Amino acid sequence: MEFSSKLLENAVYEMSQLPGVGKRTALRLVLHLLRQPKTQTDHLVTALASLRNEIKFCKQCHSISDKDICDICSNSSRLKDIVCVVEDIRDVMAIENTGQYRGLYHVLGGKISPLDGIGPQDLNISSLMEKVKSGEIKELIFALSATMEGDTTNFYIYKQIENEQVKTSTIARGISVNDELEYADEVTLGRSIINRIPFENALKNT
C-alpha cells in the first residue's frame, strides 16, 4: 500500500495494530478522522491518553476502575461471600448486563494457555487463593469461556482449593462450547448464572 504522506502512513500503521483492524480498515478510519472537525479528533486523543495514563485496577477484584476499589466491590448491597471468576472486564460487563447476579467478581486477566506461554503465575490466581483461605467466601462461580484454556484454568483453580470450605460451581452450558461470554445474549447468560451447577458435576461430563 503506497502512501502520499509519511504522517498518514504512520497513523494507518498504528491503527492497524488494533485487534481485527487490517490496513484497509485502518486507512478508512484514519481518513474518517481527517474529515471530522479537529476538536472531535482532539477529544478522542485526550480520552485515549487519559485512559492509558489514569486507569486503575481494583485492588480487590482486579477489574478496570477509576478508583482503587471499584464500584461493584464498594457496593454494600452486593453479596460479599459469592465470587464469580472471570477472564476480563468484558465478562464482568456481560454478566452485569443480565441483572441476574449480585455477588462480587475476581478478574484473572486471562486464561492458562501453555501454547501462548501463559501459566498460573501470569494470572491473578494467588490473590484469589488468599480470598478463599480467608474464609469469607462461601461460593466460587467459574464463568470462564467453554474452551480448552477456560476448562484448564477452572480445573487448576479447583484443585488448588478443593480442600477449602468453599462451594464451587460453574455456569450452565447454555453457552456454546468455544464461545466467549461477551458474545452470549443476556437472557442465555443470565439463565446460565441462575442455573449454575456444582463444578464436580461439570468434571464428570468432560
N, C-alpha and C positions, 0 to 999 in steps of 0.2 A: 504494500500500500504506500503510494507516494504522497507526500505532504508538501504543501506550498509554504508552510511555516513550521519552524522548529518548535515554537510555543504550542502550536496546535498538536504536533506530533507528541510532545511530552505529555500534554493533557490527555490525549487519547490513550497513550500507554498506561498512565496512572489509572485512568478509569477502567481500562480493560483488566486490571488486576483484581477487580471485584468479582466474586463468585458468580458464574453464569453470564458474565458480560464479555462477549467477544469484541474484536477490534471494530467491526462494523457497527455493532450496537453502541460501543463506546464513542465512536465518531458521531453517531446520531445524537447521543446525549450531550456531547460537548458542543456541537453546533446549535442544539436547542438552547443551551445555557447562554451562548453568544447572542442569540436572538432576543433573550429576555432583558428587561431593564437591569442595569448594573447593580442596583440595590438588591434585587432578588438573588443574584449570584453572591453578593456580599453576605446576605443573610444565611445562605447555605454554607458558605465558608466559615462564618462565625459559629454556626451551630455545630459543624463538624469539629472545629478546633476546641470548642467548649466541651463537647462530648469526650474528646480524646484526653484533654488536659484536666478536666474536673470530675469525671465519672468516678464513682466509688464502688466497691464490692462490699455488700453487707457482711459485717463481722460475724454474724450468726449463721446465715444460710448461704452466703457467697453469691447471692443474686446481685444483678446490677442495680445500683441505687444512687440517689443524690445525697444520701446521708450515710453515716457509719452503720446505722441499723435501719433496715428498710421498713416501709410502711406496713408490710404484712407481719413481720416479726414483732413490731412495736404495737400492733393492734391488740388491745386487751380482750377483744371478743373472739379471737382465734383460739382454737383448741391447741394448747401447748404440748400435749402428750401424743399427738399424732403427727408424724413427719413423712412427707411424700418426697421420695428420692427421684430427682430428675437430672437430665443431662445439662440443660442450659436454660437461659431466661425465656427462650421461645416456648419451652414446655410449661414453664410457670404461667405464662400469658395464656396459653391454650387451655390449661386446666382452670385458671381463674375465670375465663370467659364462659365456662359451663355453669358457674354459680352453684355447683354441687359439692364443693369441697371447702371446709372451714378450718382445716389444720394448718400446719406450717410446712415449709419446704426445706430441702437440702440440695443445693445445686453442685453436682460433681465437677462440672466443667469439661465433660467429655465422657468417653467410654473406653474400657480396656480394649486395646487393639494392638497385639504384638506385631502385626504386619506393618503398622504405622509407627512402631516404636513407642506406643503409649502403654505404660504399665500402671499399676495401682498407685505407685509413688508420685505419678504425674497428676493425679486427680485429688479432689477434696474428700478423700476417704478417711484419713486419720482423724480429722475433726468430727466426722460422723461417728467414728468409733468412740470418741470422747463423749459425745452426746448420749450414746446408748449406755455406756458404762456409768454415766452419772445417775442412771436410774429414773430420770424424769420422763423418758419416752416409753409409752405403752405399745405403740404400733408403728412399724415402718412399712410404708407402701412403696413398692418398687414400681416406678412408672417410666421405665426406660423403653425405648422402641423395641419392637419384636424382631430384632436382628441377632445374628450370632454374637456380635460385640455387646449388645444390650444384655442378652442372656448370660454371657460370660461374666459381665460386671455384676449382675444381680446375684449370680451364684457365688462369686468371690466374696461379696459383702455378707451374704447369708452364712457362709462358712466361718467368717470372722466373728459373727455374733450369735451363732446357734446355741451357745451355752449361756447366753444372757437371758434375762427375764423380759423378753420383748417379743411381741407378736409380729410376724412378718406376713405380708400379703402382697399380691400383685394385681394390677388392673386386669379385668376380664378381657379375654381375647376377642372383644368386639372390634379391636384394632387389628387390621390385617397384618399378617407376617411381612416383615421388611418395610412396613410403613412407619414414618416418623410421626410423633404425636402432633406436631404443629399442623399437619395436613388433615387430621381427623376432624370430622364435623363435630360441632359442640354437643349435639344430642348423643351421638355414639360415645364420645369421650366421657361425657357426664355419666352415662349408664355404666361405662366400664369402671369408673371410680366407685359408684354406688355398689355395683355388683362384684367388687373385688373378691378374690379368692385367696385362701391360705397359700403361701408360697410353696409349702411342701406338696400341695396338690398339683401345682404347676410343674414341679420337678418330675412327678410321676408320668406326666403327659409328654415329656420331652424325650 
